[in-house]
Amino acid sequence: MKTISPILLLFLLLFFSCNQINPSGSDLKQREFENWIEIPIPDGREAFGIAGSLSDTLLVTTWTNAYYSTDSGNTWILSKNFQGPIYDLVDRNDTIFAMQLTTIKDYLGPPSIRNQQFSKNGYYFTTDFGKTWEKDETSNYFELESPIGIATSKNGTVYRLNHDLNWISANTYEINYSDIEKHIGLHWELVDLPVKYGLNNLYFDKDNHLYVSAKSDKYIVEINYQGPYQTQPGLIYYYKKEL
């Protein structure tokens, strides 16, 4: 039987400890509401793309990094430093693409939405929920696109984010807080979320549970915007019930 030398064992322990962040070791803890669970990602600033599931492996992108968790979001392991935001994670045939850019175009799904934000440029991909990443050297998925902030449940109900914008100039705005809406009949109906934050994206897992990625903004008075700062967590909201 082979044995591991004490030096190698120490190296492995240091390696995994440097790549793992644990909310239970800080002031950050999951918060439970009636229908939602708030899951913080320490030092993430804000969460963007989501893939996988909380019951198995959950992969999330933050301000510059991707993290994955295999214990329901209690511990997060560094997956990759992308040196900038990955705005969405798109699953195609069990391959998850990291979308690096955004564009504005019309959403042609039911119901049609004009001026919808889309993610694009799936240059990096993973087939094991972020444990390893590869580059698409063929560029076959360079033009892959997916709508941001809109998702469809298994029964066909469309959910979207409706942002409250603070216009700074004619071409510049900040997103102060966001509402979640679902399309019922011919109108949009608010979905109850017990907090007011700037929300970034929506996602349904294989079990039809809704996830919301958010930034931990702070507001001084009304729409005066502050943050998110480097030490603030990225946030994921998980709807407890299957939709």
N, C-alpha and C positions, 0 to 999 in steps of 0.2 A: 504494500500500500504506500503510495506517495504521500509525503507530508509537505506542508507549506512552511517555508522558512519564516521566522518571526519578522524579518525585514519586509518580505513580500506581503505578509498579512497586514503589517502596519501601513504599507503603501496603499493597499486595497481599501482599508478602512478610511484613510484620509481622502482617497479619491471619491468614494461614494458620499462621504459626509460633505465634501465641497460641492457636490452636484445635487444635493438634496436640501430642500427647505421645508420646514415643518411649522405650520401655524401654531401648533400646541406649545411650541417652545417660545412663543412671543405673546403679545397681547391680542393677536388675531385669533378669533374663534368663529366657527360657523354659527350663524344665527338662524333659528327656526321661527317661521311665521305659520299662520294657519294653513296656507296652501303651498308655501315656498320655503326653500332652504337657501340661505346666502352663503356662498363658499368663497373665502378670500384666497388670493394668490399673493403672498408677501412680495413687496417691492415690484409688483407687476405694473403698477400705475393704472393700466386699464387692460381689459381682456377684449379680444377681437374674435378670432375664429375658434370653433369648437368642433370636435369630432369624437367618435367613440361613444361610450356610455359610462355613467357613474357606477353602474353595477359591474362593470368590467374594467376597461382602461379608458380614461378620459384624457384627451389631448386638447390643449388650449394654447393659443398664442397671445402674448402680451405686448408691451411697448416695443421690446426688441427680441424677446426670447420666446421659445416654445417650451412648455412643461407638460409632463404627463403624470397621472396619478392612478394607482391601482388599488387604493384603499378609500374610495368614496370622497376624495378631495381632502383628506386629512394631512397627507404628505405629498409634496410635489417634487418631481425629479426633473432637473434641467435636461431638455431634449436637444435643443440647438439654439445658438445665438445667431440670429439673422441680421444683426446690426441695424435693425429697423423694423417697423411694424409689418406683420403678415395680416392682412385685413380679413382674410377668410380662409377656411379649410374646406376643400371640396372633395367629396368622396365619389370616385368613379371606379366601379368594378373592384372594390376592396383596395384601391390605391387612393391615398389621400394626398392632394396637391396643396401646396402652400402658395396662396395668391398674394403677389407682392404689390400690385398696382390697382387703381380704381378708375372707373370711367362712368359717365352718365349717359343713359340711353332709356328707351321705352321698354317696360316690362310687358311682354306679350302673353303672359300666363293669365289664368282666371283669378281675379278680375284684372284687366289691363291697367297699368299705372304709368303715367308719363313722368319723365325725368327721374327715373329710378337709378340709384347707385348700384353699379356692378363691380365685382372684383375680377381681375384678369391676371394673366402671366403666371401660369403654373409651372415654374421652372424647377422647383424642388419638390420631391415626393417621398412618401414613406409607405411601406406596406406592413409595418408592425406598430402603428399608432405612436410614432415618434421615437422609438428606441434607436432606429437608424434612419438616415436620410440619404437620398441619391439625387443627382442632377439629371434632368431630361436632356441628354446630349442630342437627341433627335429633333428637338424643338416641336414635336408633334402636339404638345399641349401648351405651347407658348400663347396661343390665342384662346385658350379655355376661359370661359366667362361664367359667372354665377351672380344672381342678385344678392345684395347685402341687405339685411334687416327685413327680410320677407321669407316665410317658410310655410309649407303646407303639411298639415297633419295627414294621417293615413286615411281619414274619411273625406279628405278633400277640402277641409276648411282652411282658408288662407289667413295667416297671421302676419302683421306687419308692424314696424316701428313708426310712430308719428312724432317727429322731433319739434321741440320748441326752440326756435332760432333767435339768437340775439345778433342783429345785424350791426356790424361795426362800420362798414362802408358799403358801397354799392356792390362790391364783389367779395366781401369778407364777412364771415359770420362765425359765431360759436354756438355749439349745441348745449343748451342749458340743462334741460331734462327731457325725457321722452315718455310717451305713452305706448302701451301695446294695444293693438286693435285686432279684432277678428271679423271676417266678412260673413255676415249673416243676411241671407236674402239679397236685398239690394242696398244694404247700408253697412257701415262699420260700427262695431260695438266694442266699448272699452273692456279690456281684461284687467282685473284688479291686480296691482302690484303694490305692496305696502311701503315702497320707498320711492323717492324722486331722485333719479340719477340720470346722467347721460348714458343712454343705452346704445350699444354698437351693432349687435347682431342677434339673430334668432336661429335656433337649430332644434330639430327633432331627432331623437335617437331611435334605435331599432325597436324599442318598446313603446314608441309614441309619447315619450315624455318631452316636454318643452324646456329648453335651456335659453337663457338670456345672458349675453356678455355685456359688461358695463365698465365704466370708468368711475373711480371713487372721487368724483368732483366734490368741491365744497362751494356753498353759496353764502355770500356775506349778507346781502339783503336782496330779496326778490331775484332778479335776473343778473345780478353782479356776479361774475364768474371768477372762480379761484381754483387752480389745480387742473389736472392731477399732478402731484409732485412725485419725485423719484422714490420716496420712502412709502408712498401710499400703495395699497394693494390693488391688484386687478380683481374684479368681482364677477362671479357666475351666480345666476339665480336659476334654481332647479324647481320645476313644478312637480309636486309630489305625486299627483294623480295622473293616470294615463288619460290623455285627451282623446 
